[in-house]
Amino acid sequence: MRASSRRAAIDFFRAAAAVMVVAIHTSPLKTWTETGDFLLVEVLFRVAVPFFFMTTGYFLARDEWRGTGRLLKRTALLYLAATALYLPLALYRGGLSPLDLLLEGVFYHLWYFPAVLLGVVVAWGLSRLGLRWALPIAAALYLIGLGGDGWYGLAVRVPVLNALYNGIFSVFSYTRNGLFYAPLFLLLGAAGIRLERGVSLFGCAASLAVMAVEGLWLHTAGLQRHTSMYLALPVCMVFLFSLLLSLNQGRNKTARTLSMLVYILHPWCIVLVRGGAKVLHLEGVFIENSGGHFLAVLASSFAAAGVLCLLRPVPLPADARAWKEIDLDALRHNARVLQEALPEGCALMAVLKADAYGHGAVTAARALRRCGVRSFAVATLAEGIALRKAGVRGTVLILGYTAPEYVPLLRRWRLTQTVADASHAWALADRGPVHVHLALDTGMHRLGIPAEDRAVLDRLYRRKNLIVDGVFSHLAASERLTAEAADYTEEQLRRFYDTVEWLRSEGRPVGLTHIQSSYGLMNLPPQPCDLVRAGIALYGVYSDPDPVRSPLDLRPVLSLRARVVSIRTLRDGETAGYDLAYRARGEKRLATVSIGYADGLPRDLPRRGGQALLRGRRCPMVGMCMDQLLLDITGLPNAAPGDIVTLIGSDSGAFLPAEEAAQTAGTISNELLSRLGRRLGVVVR
Ligand SMILES: *Cc1c(COP(=O)(O)O)cnc(C)c1O
C-alpha cells in the first residue's frame, strides 16, 4: 500500500479553485460567448474563494481554533510578501491609497489576505458564542454584504439601505470582505457539516443550477454591483464542502502550496503574458483569443508556482522510515460505540495515559472532544500538564501518584488527583486545596484506601482541603470470564457499592463514581456509575485473544509500518544478522526493513515466530536489530525497496492485528502499543 495522498479531495480542490480564480481574472470563454463566460466565471466559479474560507474555518475549528494565532501570523507574512511583489505593478498603475493596504490590498486579488485576517478574527469571536448564534449573525452580515454586491440594484431601492450602503462604500470598495463575506464561509467550514454523499451531490447540482438562474436574472436585470455574492452561494457551499469531506482522505501538501502560489502569482503572469504576446506579435493567440489567453496565464502561473515549489527545502515526511498511522475516524467510531454501550447517565472517561497507549494523547484528546468526551484520565502529572498545555479542556484525572509538593501544579493546571492512600491524603490536604477522586481499594491491592477503612474515610472527609469530586475503584479480574474471576469481581463490586452507599448515608459527597475500565464494560452488566474509564477499547483492540461477554464493534486505530530498504539473496547455509542467529536453508531472499527494537518492537519477535505483511503476504521475521528488521521474502519476487511493510494493521486485504503481534511477543497489546518508540513518525488520517 501507499500513503493515501491521492485521495486528498480537499487539497486537490484547492488546486481546482486556483484554476477557477485564474479563469475569473481572464474570462476564458469571452471570445465565443459573453453569457457563457458570465455563467462560468462570474457565477459557477464564485465557489472558489468561499471554498478557501471554508477549508480555513474547517481546519481551525477541528483544532478548536488553537491554530488561529499561527494562521493570522502566516497570513500576515504572506500578505506582506505578496504586497511587496505587487507594489511595483500597483505603483505603475497609480491611484494607490494607504487605506488600500489595510482593507483591499494593493492589487486586485490581494483583498483576499486582509479578508482572511479580519474574517478569521470575526469568525473566531462569533464562534465563542457557539455556532447556534454565530452562524445566524454571520448570515446576517452576509445578507448585508449581498445587498452591496450581487443584489445591490434591489437593495438601494430602499432609502434606508441606500444610505447604509453609501456609508459602507465610503470606507470599503466592496462588501466582499472580511466583515460581510468571509465570516459566514469560515463558520460554515467550522460547522463541518457532513451529509450523505448522494445528498451532497444532488444538493450541489441543484443549488448550482439555482445560483445560475439567480446570476443570469441579476445580470440581465443589471442589478449587480459586483458578482461575488449570491443568495444561493452559501447553500451551494455547504453541499460542495460536505461532498469534498466525504471524499477526502489524507493531505497533499504540494497541491495546497501550488494553489496558494498560483493564487498569488497569476496577476503577474497576466501582465507578463500580455507583454510577451505584444513583444512576439502574438496578440491574436494570447490576448484577443480569450481561451488562448487563459491557457497561457494558467500554464505560466502553474509553471512559476511549480518552480517555487521545487525550490523549497525537501521536507522529511513522517512516512519516510518507520511510522505509526493513526486513524482518527476509527477512534471517533470507537468512542461512539462505547458511548452507546453505556447506560443512561453514564459518560465515557477516555484513558490517555502513556501517550494514549502510543496513539498520541493530544491528537486523541482533541478528536475525542469532538465526539463529546469531556473527561480524560492520565497516569502522571506530566501527562496531565501536557494535555492542558495543548489546550485540552474538561476533567483530567491523574490515576497515579503525584508527590504532594506538586499540589500547586495540580491547581495551576486544574488537574484532579487520585488519592493513593491515607498518608497521601493527609499530605495532599496539607498543601491543599486540591480536587481529588478517592481511590477505594476493593481488591486490586495497588492504590487506594481500603474500602472498609471507614475511620480513615471519615477523617478524610473532615479534612477541609480535599475536594472530593469522585470515588472510584479498579477491578483486578474483569478481563477474565472464569468462575473464579467473576466471583472476585462480584466481591469487588459489593465492597465498592457498600462503601459508596455508606458514604452517601453519612451525607458525604461522593461526586462521580466509576469502577469499570474497558473489560469491565464488556464483561459486566451495566453498572450504576457516572463514568466508565476506557483505554484499550477506545483504541479498537483487545488486550489478548480471550473472549468477552459482550464484544463491541471496535476498529483498530493504530497501524505500524516501515519500508523495505534493501533486498538480498542468501545461498543455502549463509547466515544473517547478529550471532549467526539465522541460517538460510536453501536459497532465500531477505528484505531489510527500516524498523527495529529501538522503535519498540520486542527484540525476540523473530525467535517467537513474528511476522509482517508485505504486498498483502505474511513474511516471517528472521532478525531484529536496533534499527533494522530482517524479513524472509522468498516467494515475493516483485518486492522492491521503498515498499511498505506492515507490522500492525492491514495491507492489501491481509490483516495483522496488534493482538496477534502482542501474543507472539508473549505480552498484551497494551504493552506492545504503549512501548512503541518515540523515534517513529506519526501519520494522522
Ligand atoms: C489503565 C487504567 C484504565 C484503563 O484500562 P483499559 O483496560 O485500558 O480500559 C482504567 N483505570 C485505571 C485505574 C487504569 O490504570
PDBQT file of the ligand as one rigid body, heavy atoms in Angstrom, charges set to zero:
ROOT
HETATM    1  C1  LIG A 701      -5.188   1.982  32.673  1.00  0.00    +0.000 C 
HETATM    2  C2  LIG A 701      -6.338   2.124  33.533  1.00  0.00    +0.000 A 
HETATM    3  C3  LIG A 701      -7.629   2.073  32.987  1.00  0.00    +0.000 A 
HETATM    4  C4  LIG A 701      -7.912   1.785  31.543  1.00  0.00    +0.000 C 
HETATM    5  O1  LIG A 701      -7.883   0.397  31.337  1.00  0.00    +0.000 OA
HETATM    6  P1  LIG A 701      -8.243  -0.279  29.949  1.00  0.00    +0.000 P 
HETATM    7  O2  LIG A 701      -8.251  -1.716  30.232  1.00  0.00    +0.000 OA
HETATM    8  O3  LIG A 701      -7.189   0.110  29.008  1.00  0.00    +0.000 OA
HETATM    9  O4  LIG A 701      -9.572   0.236  29.558  1.00  0.00    +0.000 OA
HETATM   10  C5  LIG A 701      -8.687   2.315  33.831  1.00  0.00    +0.000 A 
HETATM   11  N1  LIG A 701      -8.485   2.556  35.147  1.00  0.00    +0.000 NA
HETATM   12  C6  LIG A 701      -7.266   2.576  35.704  1.00  0.00    +0.000 A 
HETATM   13  C7  LIG A 701      -7.134   2.862  37.133  1.00  0.00    +0.000 C 
HETATM   14  C8  LIG A 701      -6.149   2.347  34.915  1.00  0.00    +0.000 A 
HETATM   15  O5  LIG A 701      -4.949   2.374  35.461  1.00  0.00    +0.000 OA
ENDROOT
TORSDOF 0
